[in-house]
Amino acid sequence: MKELKLMKGNEALAEAAILAGCDAYFGYPITPQSEVLEYLAQDALERTGMVVLQAESEVAAINMIYGAAGTGKKVMTSSSSPGISLMQEGISYIACAELPCLLVNVVRGGPGLGTIQPSQGDYFQAVKGGGHGDYKLIVLAPSTVQEMVDHVKLGFDLAFKWRNPVMILTDGALGQMMEKVELPVQLSRTTEEPDWATVGKPKTRERNFITSLHIEADKMQEINLHLQKKYREIENQEIRFDKFECDDAEIILVAFGLVARICQKAAQLARQKGIKVGVFRPITLFPYPSNELNKLADKVKGMLTVEMNAGQMVEDVRLSVNGKIPVEFLGRMGGVVPTPEEILHKLEEKFVGEMV
Amino acid sequence: MNEKTMTEEQYFSEVIAEENICVNENLVFEKPETLLDTPMHYCPGCGHGVAHRLIAEVIDELGIQDKTIGVAPVGCSVFMYNYMNIDMTEAPHGRASAAATGIKRVLPDKYVFSYQGDGDLAAIGTGETIHTCNRGENILIVFINNGIYGMTGGQMAPTTLVGMKSTTTPFGRDIAIMGNPLKITDLIAQLPGVYYATRCAVNTPVNVRKAKKAILNGFKYQELKKGLSFVEIVSNCPSNWKMTPVESNKWMEENMLAYYPLGDLKVPAKEN
């Protein structure tokens, strides 16, 4: 029989990191994700030999990640919005140097110091770049504590498959709430050294060096073209999404993370009133499931995107649908979580009149 | 044939022929294996080349080329990985010691050093420098202090001397506006995590030998897992000081070394 545990999102994620055979965690406290570092500080070292170090800042933490990721080890950090902003320079370096690592953003409301309440206000930062230059993170958006667990191993696998930083974009509510989870088995820490890693140069190979500096324009363009080619390939292979009662739906709610679950409830309420509503949930925010949304647009009358921000992912929904159908938006900000009732109300206000 | 009866031509072709001269027992100077053949981009008279070579010599002598990982900074030595025949990482500006921490923590049995200039280590990276030293990371930090930003073209550094002109202090560094030059090695020598802190130079043969000894100490203490070693090398910048190499060395001795005196700032206590 499966063993189920009741765990808080942040702690479940930390446990999943130990179980995934993570080699090192470097981080700095910030609400609402400090439990990750606190949990790992308990006994991760004892259990697997995993390095756990509290850095003096998020800037230091991401650069410890940069150094350690260059050795080919499985390394991760976590933070929340303002801390992730501080890490952006390092993330850009890591993306350009093509180092695998796992980053976790337990998003809180912004801008500025904002609030410690949940938000999805960092969608643009995570998906469109965040730091300087043309680069992409692979972005995973869990909607349950179980996915907070599952996305850790998935994140490491994708990071090493593509030599690319992966971000788990979650929020303060998922980080703090408790749900039942099924934990995976303990994986041993790998002893493999990738051929690009800086681990000390044996006589048998040329030196390895990790850099994102290419002074000559042609060379830098070549690096960029290589990265863009990789990102297109990631778009071909790694799109993940979830659909809830979309088959006969006339209206689609589009949402990621926790909000998608609230949308499911809203869809159920709508169906009780005879309105056929489905929910489309992107799991990968980059690569984005644009083709799926575009295909869905041929079958439905409209879409309502619901987010805990002022309207960020809705831009990608509109790009995907490309004007075929109206795409409406409902957003709550500053830590306010939308309710199923207000989603239903918005949906009726925007679409039900037309349908009659 | 007797050498005395040889013609000059015979003497050159038979006695001091290349194959007779270029033999191991006559070898007095060679490129360390840890140094690559790549021509360095440093300006004539710059101390970076000597400092690189000293690190390479020490790595060769300790036989740790296969166990050493270096971290280059942002600044003139950003391309250090093009000159050193070891695995290296080029860190963001100021963050070399954080990157070195990350490497050392996951590879505790390897040798890790960072190589950083004054702007990198003592301005933008001060936080990382202090905390890396305070944690007593078991690494070596080599700190090149030439009192100026070289790569960006001669702006004021945290270590620029009072009255010293730079492109951003065109009338000389004024304490009232920019504060005093930062003696960061004195500062970090106070931290318990620092095992060894010393200030050297590479302007004379004697100082070069002392600097090499200091770097050697840094690697040896790392082998013994003693904590952090910090080797400051006071250097020159002929291009941005707008001097000839010889003038710059003289100016360095008279001015830089007066404010940054050479010598040990922290040495290991005698262990009996």
Interface residues (C-beta under 8 A of the other chain):
Chain A: D23 A24 F26 V51 L53 A55 E56 S57 V59 A60 A61 N63 M64 I65 Y66 G67 A68 A69 G70 T71 K73 V75 E89 G90 Y93 A197 T198 V199 G200 K201 P202 K203 R207 N208 F209 I210 T211 S212 L213
Chain B: Q65 D66 K67 T68 I69 V71 V78 F79 Y81 M84 N85 I86 D87 M88 T89 E90 A91 P92 R95 A98 A99 A100 T101 G102 I103 R105 V106 L107 K110 G127 E128 H131
